């Protein structure tokens, strides 16, 4: 529980200066390859005005933060630093320290701040810093002092620590998965900051983490069991007149103490003398609900063969979610396992995108229409002959609210080929999560022309493909993001923790 001093109304003539910064990464510690400085430099490394250039008017949480502060006449936004890399392995120590040094230097150059908006992911892990987000937020708090409000957003896949709570006045997680409410979450967080600076709200937040880790398979917020959980959140918010309640679905692919699900409850001390006790009661009811329904949050896990046997019973095109090779969870996006089953089982007219720079280079030397022998994918791979259909630079844009809130995409040099089995494969030279249908349509591919679309994700692709795929099927495939978290070897997680310990 954090209890910073209540802020007094702003009586100054000059606008109050609100800093904006963040280091954003979802770290999968079970991946062998590390996340390096180059991954951030090739992702989003934005300093000062470039933050506004990238996100103003978009559907990212930073877009919402910008919109609210720009619309407040007594506030001035000071963009400082934001860095993000595609989910991947452990961040190297040198990379994290470089990020930290860059952020702190720009923070010094920005001058005095009256408040700060932050945009961490909440599941960042660096070499030597298992609670990376808690570390940099704590340093920020030390630098700004206790009386400067720090409020921000979180991805609901965050593994939140008490250090993150102690360093901030309020953290609000997106309420949807796929994450299509990022801008709205940014707006909510920025409004809380504005009201705090004006003395209208005095936030106090509470973190509660029951001994449960929700399976990634069951984190689709538009379906049960999440529907019931989020309905209870709305009911409790109204009943106790709370500022905010956030569900932390958690990220199971990080071997850290904080791994697991939980809740952040924010109350207003100005509104009620019993605000803290009300927050505690609401958090207790949420925890009890999760404990009572923990089996429902563990998923069913259907393998490739079972899914394909039942394939014709689904309206087409069918969206097949390759859970074990989920790029959004850090996986390489190069597994050909489902494609192999399609090819050997006589299934044609499917689409799949693979990260495969070697095959891209090989096809780049051939002309459109050429017949090329390729070893597709990663270590497992699939040796086959393909016809080169098209070559692209791999750039496209997305202007609708999609998971991640991204606008500009760069897949690097990209090739589209057709296998001997009659399936279409997009090969990219940069790992690209399937967050946008424009990944197909911008390159001239009609999603409706396929019987099935294989997406390297679990829930995130649904926002992009749900409108064209009447059937959505999660496929339990092996890999560094496989659905059954109990198959990973953890050394640092809490215990007891369901589903590892059934008797919780």
N, C-alpha and C positions, 0 to 999 in steps of 0.2 A: 504494500500500500504506500503510495507516495502522497505527500501532503506539502506542496510548495505553498509559499505565502500568497494569500489572495491578492490579486492585482487591483490597483486603484484606477478609477476612470482616467482616461487620457485627456488632459486639459491643455496640451501643448498645441501651438499653432503649426509646427512642422510635422509632417507625417511620421509615423512610427516605422522604423526600418525592419522589415521581415526578411531574414535570410532563407535561402532555399538550397538544400543539398541532400546528397544521398549516395551510398554505395550499395548496389543492388545485385545480389547473386543467390541463386538456389544451388547449393553445393551437395553433390552426391559423393559421399566419402567412400563408396564402394567401387568407384571407377579408378582404374590404374593410372590413367593419364591426368596430369595436373592442369589446372586453369592458370594461365600465365598472364603477364602484362599485355602480351600481344592479343590475347583473347578479348580483353577490355578495349584495347585500342582499335581492334577490328569490330567491336560491338558499338557501344555508345560511350564515348569519352567527351563529355560536354562541359565546357567552362564558360562561366558568366553568361553573356547574351546568347550563346549557342543553345542553352537550355530552352530559352523562350523560342528561338527559331525552330527548334525541333518539335516542341510539344504544344505551343499555343494553338488553340482551336481544334486539337486532336481529341482522342478518347482515352488518354492516359490519366493516371491520378495527378501527375504534374500539371496537366491541362486544367484540371479542376482547381488546383492550388493557385495557379496563375490567374484564372478567371475571377476568383473571389477577391484576392488581394488587389488586383487591378481595379475592381469595382468598388473598393472601399476608399473614399476620399481621404481618410485619415491614416492610410497605410501606404507604404512604398515597398514593392518587392525588390529584393536584392538577390538575383540568381548567382550562385557561387560555384557549385560543382555537382555533377551527377555522372556516375560511371556504372555501366551495366554490361555484363557478358552473358552469352547464352549459357543456360545451366550446364554444369560440367563437374569435373573432379575437384579435389581439394585445391584451394587457392594457395599458390606458393607464398612463402614468407616475404620474399623480395617484392612480389607483386602487391601484396596487401600493404606493405610499408610504403611502397611508391604511391599507392592510392591515398593512403593516409597523409603522407607528406604533401602531396598535391592539394588535397582538400584543405588541410590546415594552413598551408601557405596562402591559398586564395581566400580563406576565411580571415586571415590577418589583414590581407589587402583590402577586404571589403569594408573594414572599419567597424565602429560600434553598432551592435544590433539590439533592437528592443525585444525581438522574438525570433524563433527559427522554426521553419517547416522542414520536416525530414521525410525521406522516402526510402527507407530500408526495405529489403525483402523480408528478412526475419529468419532465413535459413542459411545464412552465409557462414562458411567454415574456412578458416585459413590455417596454414601450417603454424602451430604454436598458439593459435587463437581459436579454440573450438567454439567460443561464443563471439564470433567476429562482430556481429551487429551490436551486442552488448558492450563490446570493447570500444568501438568508435563512438557510440552514443554516450558512453560514460566520459570519454575524453572531451566530447563536445560540451557536456554538462559542466565539467571542470573548467573549461575555457570560458564559457558564457556566464557561469555563476548560477546560484540557486534561484534568484529572482527573475530570470529570463525564461519565459514560457517556451517549451519545446514540444511541439505537437506534430504528429505525422500519420502516415498510412502504413499498412502492412499487407502483404500477401497472406491469405488464409492458410497457405502451406508453411507458414512460419513455425519454427520451434522456439517459442518465446521464453526468454529467461527473466528472472527477477531483476537482473542488472539492466535490461532494456526498459523495464517498467520504472525502476528507480531513477533512471536517467531522463525520463520524459514526463510530461504532464498529461499526455493523452495519446494513445495509439489506436487507430481504427482500421480494422481489416475489411477488405472487400467482402461483400455478402453473397457473391455468386461464384459458382464454378461450373462452366467456364466463366472467366472473369470479365464480364461485360459491364460491370458497374464501377470500373476503376475511376472514371472521371467523377462520378457522383460521390465516390468515397473521398476523393481529393477535395471536392466542394464541401463535404461534411467536415473534414478535418480543418480546412481553412476557416470555415465559419466558426468552429470552436475556438480557433486561435484568435480571430478577430474579437469575438465576444469575451474571451479571456483578457485580452489587452484592454478592452473597454471597461473591464470590471463587472461585466454583466454575468459572468460565469466564473466559478472557482472550481476547476475540475480536480477530482481525486479518483485514481484508478486502482483497480484490484485485479490481480492475476490469479486464476484458479486452474490447477492442472490435475484432474482426476487420473487414476492409473489406467488409462486407455489410450491406445493409438489406433485411430480410424484407418481402415484399409483404403488405399488410394482408389480401389475399385468402387467404393461406396461413397465417394465424395462428390457425386453429381448432385448439385443443390436443388435441381428441379424435380428430382425423384425421391421417393422414400429410400432410406430412413432419414435423409437430411431434411426433407420437407417438414417432418414433425418437429425436428430440432429447431429449425429456423422459425417455425410458427410459434414455438414456445418463447423464443427470444423476443419476438414482436409483442407477445402478450405481457411478458415480464417488463419490458421497457415501458409500456404504457401503465402497467399496474403500479410500478414503483417510481414513475416519472424520472427515469434515468436518462442521462445524456447520450449514452451509447452502450451497446453490448455487442461484442465481436466473438464469433466462433473461430477458433483456431483449429482447423482440420488437421494440421500438422504435416510434416514431410518425413516419411518413414525411412528415407534412404540416406540419413545422416546419423552416423554413430557418435552422438553427443548426448550428454546427460539430459538436455532439455527436450530430446525427441519425444513426440507424443502430442495428443490433442489437448485443448483447453479453452479457456474463455477469458476475455478482458471485459471488465465492467467499469464504466465511468459514470460517476455521480457528481452532482453539483452541491458543494457545501453551502452555497448561498441560498439554495432553494429549501433545504431541510436540515434541521439540527441532527437528524438521524440518518443523513445521507449515506454514511459509511456502513451502518448496520443494514440499511436497505440494499446496498450493493452486495454485501456479504450474503444476505438471504437470497437474492436473485441468483448469485453465482452458485449457491448451494443447490438450488432447484435445478439449474442446468446440469450440474455435475451428477445429481441423482438420476436425471433423465438419461444421460449418457451411460451411466453404469447399468441402469435397468434394461437398456436396449443394446448393450455392447455386442451381443451375438449378431444382431441385424447389421451392425456396422463392419462386419468382417468379410462380406462378399461370398460369392459362390465359385468363381474361378473355373471357366470352361476352356479346355484346350483346343488347339487348331483342328484336330480331326473331328471332334464333337461338333464344333461350329460348322465345318464344311458339310458334315453329314446332314445337318439341319438347314443348310443354306437356302434350298429352294422353297422353304416354308416362309421365307421373309419377303415382303415387297421390295422390289429393287429400284434403284441401286441401294446396296447394303453398305453401310459404313462399318468396316472392320477395324477396331481399335487395337493396335499392336502394343499391348501394355508393357511387355518386357523390353521394348526398344523405344521407349517414350523420350523423345528429344527434350521435351519440356521438363523432364526429370533428370536430365543429364546424359541420357543414353546416346550412343553414336549415330543412331538412325541409319545403320547400314546392314541390319539383319535381313537375310533373304529367306528365312524360315517359312513364312507364309507363302511367299512366291514359289518356293520349291514344292510345297504341297499343292499349289494351284497347277503348276506345270506338270507334275507327275500324276495328278488326279484328273487331268483333262478339263480343268476349269479355264475358260478364256474370257476375254473382254473385261479384265480387271485393271485397275490402275494402282501403281505404287510409286512412291518417291524414295530414292535411296541417296544417302551421302556417299559419293564414290568419285573423288577427284581423279583417281588413276584412270577409270573408265572414261571420264569426261575428256581427259587429255588424249586418250587413244582414239575416241570418236572424233575429236576435233581435227585430227589429221586426215579423217575420211570425209567424203562428200555426202550430202543428203541423198539417201537412196542406197548407200553402200551397205554391203553385208559384212559384219564385223564379228569376230569371235572375242567374247569378253569373259572375264572372271568377275562377276558382279558382286558388289557388297564388301563386307568386312572379312574377318578371319575365317568364318564358316564358308561364305561365298557360294556362288552358283555359276558353273561354267556353262555357257550357252552361246548360240549365235543370235545376233539381233540385226534388225534393219534400222538404220539411222533415219529418223523421221524429220528431225528439226534441230537446229542449233540456236541458242539464245544467249544474251548477256546475263540473264538471271535477275534483272531488276523489275520490280513491280510495286504498286502502291495499294493501300487499303484505306478507305475513308469511312467505313462503318465500324460501330463498336464491336470489336472482336477480342478474344482472349489475348492479354498482353498489351492491348492498346497501341500496337505498332502501326505506323503509317508507311514508312519506307522499308522495303525489303531488298536484300541483296544476296541472292543464292550463289553468286559467282557464275562463271561460265557454266551453262546448263545444256544438257542434251536430252532429247526425248527419243526413245527407241521402242521397237516392238519385238517381243521375243518370238521364238519359233512356235511357242504355244499360244500365241495370239493375245498376249497381255502387254499393256503399255507401261513402260518404266521411265520415270523422270530421274535423271542422274544429275546431282548438283555437286559443285566443288566447295560449297560452304554449308555447314550444318544449319538447316532451316526448319524450325518447328512448323507443323501444319495448322497454323492459326488463321489462314485466310484462303477462301475459295479462289481468290484472284491468283493464287499460285498455279491454278489450272487455267482459268479463263483468260488471264492476261497473256498466256502462251498459246492461245488458240485451241485449248482442249475443252470439250463439252462434258461436264460431269454427268449429264443424263445419258451419255452414250455408253457408260460402263455399267456392267452388272454389279460390280462392287468396287469400292474405293478403300484402300488400305492406308490408314493414317497412323503415323508413329506417335501415338498419344493415348491418353486414358479418358479424359473428360474435355480437355481444352478444345479439340477439333470439332466438338459438337456444335459450337457457336458458328463455325465456318461452314460445316457441311450439313447441318440439321435441316436446312430448308430444301435441300435437293435429295437427301437420303431418308426415305420413310422408315428405314430400319437401321437400328444402331446396335452393334454387337461387340462387347468387350471380349478380346481373345487373350487368354492367359498363356503368354509365351515366356520362355526363359530369357534371362538377361539382367542387366544391372538395375532395372526398374520393375522386375517381376512383381506380380500382385501380392504374392505370399511373403510378407516381410519376415516371417519366422525362418525362412531359408537362408537369411543373411547371418553372418557371425558378428554380433555386436560385443564390444568390450566396455562401452561407456554408458549405455542406456540405463535408465532408472529400472529398479525392480522392487516389488512386482509390477508388471505392466502387461495388460491384456493386449494382444492375444498370445503373448509369449507364456504367460502364466495364466492358465485357465481359471484358477481358483480365486482370482481377484474379486 
